């Protein structure tokens, strides 16, 4: 794997972690149950993607 490819993977994993933290932060602020459910589903899907991507390494 080239240095550029490794940097891309590192960047992608960093973005996924940032998104996860923002989902958790948003969940703490939401009052609407439907919106909370939507954000929880996005966070779960993001976690699955992160795990899949990480397992490729």
Gaussian input, Z-matrix of N, CA and C with variables (Angstrom, degrees):
# hf/3-21g

backbone

0 1
 N
 C     1     B1
 C     2     B2     1     A1
 N     3     B3     2     A2     1     D1
 C     4     B4     3     A3     2     D2
 C     5     B5     4     A4     3     D3
 N     6     B6     5     A5     4     D4
 C     7     B7     6     A6     5     D5
 C     8     B8     7     A7     6     D6
 N     9     B9     8     A8     7     D7
 C    10    B10     9     A9     8     D8
 C    11    B11    10    A10     9     D9
 N    12    B12    11    A11    10    D10
 C    13    B13    12    A12    11    D11
 C    14    B14    13    A13    12    D12
 N    15    B15    14    A14    13    D13
 C    16    B16    15    A15    14    D14
 C    17    B17    16    A16    15    D15
 N    18    B18    17    A17    16    D16
 C    19    B19    18    A18    17    D17
 C    20    B20    19    A19    18    D18
 N    21    B21    20    A20    19    D19
 C    22    B22    21    A21    20    D20
 C    23    B23    22    A22    21    D21
 N    24    B24    23    A23    22    D22
 C    25    B25    24    A24    23    D23
 C    26    B26    25    A25    24    D24
 N    27    B27    26    A26    25    D25
 C    28    B28    27    A27    26    D26
 C    29    B29    28    A28    27    D27
 N    30    B30    29    A29    28    D28
 C    31    B31    30    A30    29    D29
 C    32    B32    31    A31    30    D30
 N    33    B33    32    A32    31    D31
 C    34    B34    33    A33    32    D32
 C    35    B35    34    A34    33    D33
 N    36    B36    35    A35    34    D34
 C    37    B37    36    A36    35    D35
 C    38    B38    37    A37    36    D36
 N    39    B39    38    A38    37    D37
 C    40    B40    39    A39    38    D38
 C    41    B41    40    A40    39    D39
 N    42    B42    41    A41    40    D40
 C    43    B43    42    A42    41    D41
 C    44    B44    43    A43    42    D42
 N    45    B45    44    A44    43    D43
 C    46    B46    45    A45    44    D44
 C    47    B47    46    A46    45    D45
 N    48    B48    47    A47    46    D46
 C    49    B49    48    A48    47    D47
 C    50    B50    49    A49    48    D48
 N    51    B51    50    A50    49    D49
 C    52    B52    51    A51    50    D50
 C    53    B53    52    A52    51    D51
 N    54    B54    53    A53    52    D52
 C    55    B55    54    A54    53    D53
 C    56    B56    55    A55    54    D54
 N    57    B57    56    A56    55    D55
 C    58    B58    57    A57    56    D56
 C    59    B59    58    A58    57    D57
 N    60    B60    59    A59    58    D58
 C    61    B61    60    A60    59    D59
 C    62    B62    61    A61    60    D60
 N    63    B63    62    A62    61    D61
 C    64    B64    63    A63    62    D62
 C    65    B65    64    A64    63    D63
 N    66    B66    65    A65    64    D64
 C    67    B67    66    A66    65    D65
 C    68    B68    67    A67    66    D66
 N    69    B69    68    A68    67    D67
 C    70    B70    69    A69    68    D68
 C    71    B71    70    A70    69    D69
 N    72    B72    71    A71    70    D70
 C    73    B73    72    A72    71    D71
 C    74    B74    73    A73    72    D72
 N    75    B75    74    A74    73    D73
 C    76    B76    75    A75    74    D74
 C    77    B77    76    A76    75    D75
 N    78    B78    77    A77    76    D76
 C    79    B79    78    A78    77    D77
 C    80    B80    79    A79    78    D78
 N    81    B81    80    A80    79    D79
 C    82    B82    81    A81    80    D80
 C    83    B83    82    A82    81    D81
 N    84    B84    83    A83    82    D82
 C    85    B85    84    A84    83    D83
 C    86    B86    85    A85    84    D84
 N    87    B87    86    A86    85    D85
 C    88    B88    87    A87    86    D86
 C    89    B89    88    A88    87    D87
 N    90    B90    89    A89    88    D88
 C    91    B91    90    A90    89    D89
 C    92    B92    91    A91    90    D90
 N    93    B93    92    A92    91    D91
 C    94    B94    93    A93    92    D92
 C    95    B95    94    A94    93    D93
 N    96    B96    95    A95    94    D94
 C    97    B97    96    A96    95    D95
 C    98    B98    97    A97    96    D96
 N    99    B99    98    A98    97    D97
 C   100   B100    99    A99    98    D98
 C   101   B101   100   A100    99    D99
 N   102   B102   101   A101   100   D100
 C   103   B103   102   A102   101   D101
 C   104   B104   103   A103   102   D102
 N   105   B105   104   A104   103   D103
 C   106   B106   105   A105   104   D104
 C   107   B107   106   A106   105   D105
 N   108   B108   107   A107   106   D106
 C   109   B109   108   A108   107   D107
 C   110   B110   109   A109   108   D108
 N   111   B111   110   A110   109   D109
 C   112   B112   111   A111   110   D110
 C   113   B113   112   A112   111   D111
 N   114   B114   113   A113   112   D112
 C   115   B115   114   A114   113   D113
 C   116   B116   115   A115   114   D114
 N   117   B117   116   A116   115   D115
 C   118   B118   117   A117   116   D116
 C   119   B119   118   A118   117   D117
 N   120   B120   119   A119   118   D118
 C   121   B121   120   A120   119   D119
 C   122   B122   121   A121   120   D120
 N   123   B123   122   A122   121   D121
 C   124   B124   123   A123   122   D122
 C   125   B125   124   A124   123   D123
 N   126   B126   125   A125   124   D124
 C   127   B127   126   A126   125   D125
 C   128   B128   127   A127   126   D126
 N   129   B129   128   A128   127   D127
 C   130   B130   129   A129   128   D128
 C   131   B131   130   A130   129   D129
 N   132   B132   131   A131   130   D130
 C   133   B133   132   A132   131   D131
 C   134   B134   133   A133   132   D132
 N   135   B135   134   A134   133   D133
 C   136   B136   135   A135   134   D134
 C   137   B137   136   A136   135   D135
 N   138   B138   137   A137   136   D136
 C   139   B139   138   A138   137   D137
 C   140   B140   139   A139   138   D138
 N   141   B141   140   A140   139   D139
 C   142   B142   141   A141   140   D140
 C   143   B143   142   A142   141   D141
 N   144   B144   143   A143   142   D142
 C   145   B145   144   A144   143   D143
 C   146   B146   145   A145   144   D144
 N   147   B147   146   A146   145   D145
 C   148   B148   147   A147   146   D146
 C   149   B149   148   A148   147   D147
 N   150   B150   149   A149   148   D148
 C   151   B151   150   A150   149   D149
 C   152   B152   151   A151   150   D150
 N   153   B153   152   A152   151   D151
 C   154   B154   153   A153   152   D152
 C   155   B155   154   A154   153   D153
 N   156   B156   155   A155   154   D154
 C   157   B157   156   A156   155   D155
 C   158   B158   157   A157   156   D156
 N   159   B159   158   A158   157   D157
 C   160   B160   159   A159   158   D158
 C   161   B161   160   A160   159   D159
 N   162   B162   161   A161   160   D160
 C   163   B163   162   A162   161   D161
 C   164   B164   163   A163   162   D162
 N   165   B165   164   A164   163   D163
 C   166   B166   165   A165   164   D164
 C   167   B167   166   A166   165   D165
 N   168   B168   167   A167   166   D166
 C   169   B169   168   A168   167   D167
 C   170   B170   169   A169   168   D168

   B1=1.4365
   B2=1.5292
   B3=1.3133
   B4=1.4602
   B5=1.5222
   B6=1.3183
   B7=1.4640
   B8=1.5211
   B9=1.3096
   B10=1.4623
   B11=1.5344
   B12=1.3154
   B13=1.4696
   B14=1.5265
   B15=1.3214
   B16=1.4597
   B17=1.5242
   B18=1.3188
   B19=1.4594
   B20=1.5213
   B21=1.3189
   B22=1.4543
   B23=1.5290
   B24=1.3053
   B25=1.4711
   B26=1.5290
   B27=1.3067
   B28=1.4636
   B29=1.5306
   B30=1.3090
   B31=1.4610
   B32=1.5298
   B33=1.3131
   B34=1.4658
   B35=1.5264
   B36=1.3285
   B37=1.4653
   B38=1.5268
   B39=1.3121
   B40=1.4645
   B41=1.5159
   B42=1.3288
   B43=1.4637
   B44=1.5270
   B45=1.3067
   B46=1.4672
   B47=1.5251
   B48=1.3218
   B49=1.4618
   B50=1.5233
   B51=1.3177
   B52=1.4678
   B53=1.5267
   B54=1.3241
   B55=1.4621
   B56=1.5230
   B57=1.3344
   B58=1.4644
   B59=1.5221
   B60=1.3166
   B61=1.4670
   B62=1.5243
   B63=1.3191
   B64=1.4625
   B65=1.5240
   B66=1.3145
   B67=1.4671
   B68=1.5264
   B69=1.3220
   B70=1.4588
   B71=1.5230
   B72=1.3139
   B73=1.4629
   B74=1.5288
   B75=1.3115
   B76=1.4589
   B77=1.5160
   B78=1.3218
   B79=1.4606
   B80=1.5293
   B81=1.3073
   B82=1.4504
   B83=1.5196
   B84=1.3348
   B85=1.4540
   B86=1.5241
   B87=1.3163
   B88=1.4633
   B89=1.5170
   B90=1.3222
   B91=1.4623
   B92=1.5316
   B93=1.3214
   B94=1.4565
   B95=1.5360
   B96=1.3178
   B97=1.4700
   B98=1.5266
   B99=1.3258
   B100=1.4711
   B101=1.5268
   B102=1.3294
   B103=1.4653
   B104=1.5272
   B105=1.3338
   B106=1.4646
   B107=1.5202
   B108=1.3247
   B109=1.4622
   B110=1.5209
   B111=1.3235
   B112=1.4731
   B113=1.5257
   B114=1.3260
   B115=1.4662
   B116=1.5284
   B117=1.3255
   B118=1.4626
   B119=1.5240
   B120=1.3198
   B121=1.4642
   B122=1.5247
   B123=1.3380
   B124=1.4660
   B125=1.5215
   B126=1.3231
   B127=1.4668
   B128=1.5272
   B129=1.3287
   B130=1.4668
   B131=1.5217
   B132=1.3217
   B133=1.4687
   B134=1.5298
   B135=1.3332
   B136=1.4528
   B137=1.5251
   B138=1.3222
   B139=1.4684
   B140=1.5216
   B141=1.3266
   B142=1.4673
   B143=1.5277
   B144=1.3124
   B145=1.4607
   B146=1.5234
   B147=1.3341
   B148=1.4642
   B149=1.5357
   B150=1.3293
   B151=1.4619
   B152=1.5286
   B153=1.3217
   B154=1.4733
   B155=1.5165
   B156=1.3200
   B157=1.4527
   B158=1.5259
   B159=1.3288
   B160=1.4544
   B161=1.5280
   B162=1.3250
   B163=1.4717
   B164=1.5254
   B165=1.3026
   B166=1.4662
   B167=1.5284
   B168=1.3188
   B169=1.4550
   B170=1.4997
   A1=107.82
   A2=115.73
   A3=119.42
   A4=110.81
   A5=114.80
   A6=120.75
   A7=110.56
   A8=116.65
   A9=120.81
   A10=110.75
   A11=117.22
   A12=121.12
   A13=111.10
   A14=116.72
   A15=120.45
   A16=111.31
   A17=117.20
   A18=120.49
   A19=111.11
   A20=117.06
   A21=120.44
   A22=110.58
   A23=116.71
   A24=120.89
   A25=110.27
   A26=116.42
   A27=120.35
   A28=110.74
   A29=116.60
   A30=121.76
   A31=111.16
   A32=116.65
   A33=121.17
   A34=110.96
   A35=117.15
   A36=120.45
   A37=110.84
   A38=116.82
   A39=121.12
   A40=111.70
   A41=116.35
   A42=120.48
   A43=111.25
   A44=116.37
   A45=120.34
   A46=110.57
   A47=117.31
   A48=120.60
   A49=110.97
   A50=117.00
   A51=121.45
   A52=110.05
   A53=116.87
   A54=121.10
   A55=110.40
   A56=116.24
   A57=120.91
   A58=110.43
   A59=116.82
   A60=119.51
   A61=111.16
   A62=117.85
   A63=121.25
   A64=111.17
   A65=117.56
   A66=120.38
   A67=109.93
   A68=116.94
   A69=120.55
   A70=111.05
   A71=116.62
   A72=121.26
   A73=110.44
   A74=116.52
   A75=121.57
   A76=111.49
   A77=116.83
   A78=120.48
   A79=111.58
   A80=116.79
   A81=120.92
   A82=113.73
   A83=116.25
   A84=120.58
   A85=113.55
   A86=116.85
   A87=119.94
   A88=112.18
   A89=114.95
   A90=121.62
   A91=110.93
   A92=116.72
   A93=122.30
   A94=110.44
   A95=116.57
   A96=121.54
   A97=112.00
   A98=117.22
   A99=119.99
   A100=111.24
   A101=116.29
   A102=119.55
   A103=110.97
   A104=116.13
   A105=119.04
   A106=110.94
   A107=116.34
   A108=120.68
   A109=110.76
   A110=116.08
   A111=120.98
   A112=110.63
   A113=117.32
   A114=121.05
   A115=110.42
   A116=117.76
   A117=120.47
   A118=111.10
   A119=116.96
   A120=120.98
   A121=110.92
   A122=116.57
   A123=119.82
   A124=110.46
   A125=116.53
   A126=120.56
   A127=110.94
   A128=117.11
   A129=120.76
   A130=110.96
   A131=117.02
   A132=120.81
   A133=110.18
   A134=116.00
   A135=120.32
   A136=111.03
   A137=117.06
   A138=121.15
   A139=111.21
   A140=116.81
   A141=120.79
   A142=110.70
   A143=116.28
   A144=120.96
   A145=110.28
   A146=115.72
   A147=121.15
   A148=110.61
   A149=115.72
   A150=119.98
   A151=111.68
   A152=116.31
   A153=119.85
   A154=111.30
   A155=115.56
   A156=121.45
   A157=110.07
   A158=116.20
   A159=121.16
   A160=111.09
   A161=116.73
   A162=119.81
   A163=112.71
   A164=116.99
   A165=120.63
   A166=111.57
   A167=115.23
   A168=119.02
   A169=110.00
   D1=136.82
   D2=-177.63
   D3=-80.18
   D4=165.23
   D5=177.52
   D6=-60.81
   D7=-40.69
   D8=-179.64
   D9=-63.74
   D10=-40.56
   D11=178.18
   D12=-65.09
   D13=-41.58
   D14=177.91
   D15=-64.11
   D16=-39.34
   D17=177.14
   D18=-65.14
   D19=-37.78
   D20=177.21
   D21=-63.42
   D22=-44.24
   D23=179.59
   D24=-63.54
   D25=-44.42
   D26=178.27
   D27=-59.79
   D28=-42.56
   D29=179.17
   D30=-64.69
   D31=-43.98
   D32=-179.39
   D33=-64.02
   D34=-42.34
   D35=178.07
   D36=-65.74
   D37=-37.09
   D38=177.30
   D39=-63.90
   D40=-41.60
   D41=177.49
   D42=-64.15
   D43=-39.94
   D44=179.42
   D45=-64.94
   D46=-40.76
   D47=178.09
   D48=-66.06
   D49=-40.42
   D50=178.42
   D51=-62.91
   D52=-44.57
   D53=179.01
   D54=-60.45
   D55=-41.66
   D56=179.82
   D57=-62.29
   D58=-42.92
   D59=-179.86
   D60=-66.34
   D61=-36.59
   D62=178.02
   D63=-69.29
   D64=-35.26
   D65=175.90
   D66=-63.18
   D67=-44.90
   D68=179.91
   D69=-64.13
   D70=-40.87
   D71=178.19
   D72=-63.35
   D73=-42.91
   D74=-179.69
   D75=-66.35
   D76=-39.86
   D77=178.93
   D78=-57.66
   D79=-36.02
   D80=179.66
   D81=-70.45
   D82=-16.78
   D83=-176.48
   D84=-103.58
   D85=-18.68
   D86=-175.49
   D87=-78.10
   D88=143.55
   D89=175.62
   D90=-107.29
   D91=-32.54
   D92=-176.16
   D93=-72.40
   D94=124.47
   D95=-176.47
   D96=-64.17
   D97=-38.69
   D98=-179.93
   D99=-65.73
   D100=-41.36
   D101=178.06
   D102=-66.40
   D103=-39.74
   D104=177.64
   D105=-60.68
   D106=-43.16
   D107=178.63
   D108=-60.91
   D109=-42.87
   D110=179.88
   D111=-62.01
   D112=-46.68
   D113=-179.38
   D114=-66.74
   D115=-38.15
   D116=176.82
   D117=-61.71
   D118=-41.32
   D119=178.62
   D120=-65.41
   D121=-40.69
   D122=177.29
   D123=-63.30
   D124=-41.77
   D125=179.93
   D126=-64.47
   D127=-40.55
   D128=178.65
   D129=-65.57
   D130=-43.54
   D131=179.15
   D132=-63.96
   D133=-42.06
   D134=177.75
   D135=-61.29
   D136=-40.96
   D137=178.47
   D138=-63.50
   D139=-39.71
   D140=177.61
   D141=-63.84
   D142=-43.00
   D143=179.02
   D144=-63.52
   D145=-44.72
   D146=178.77
   D147=-58.23
   D148=-48.18
   D149=-179.34
   D150=-63.09
   D151=-41.41
   D152=178.06
   D153=-62.77
   D154=-44.81
   D155=-178.76
   D156=-65.56
   D157=-44.36
   D158=-179.36
   D159=-64.44
   D160=-37.16
   D161=-179.16
   D162=-67.32
   D163=-20.82
   D164=177.02
   D165=-69.25
   D166=-22.11
   D167=-179.81
   D168=-78.49

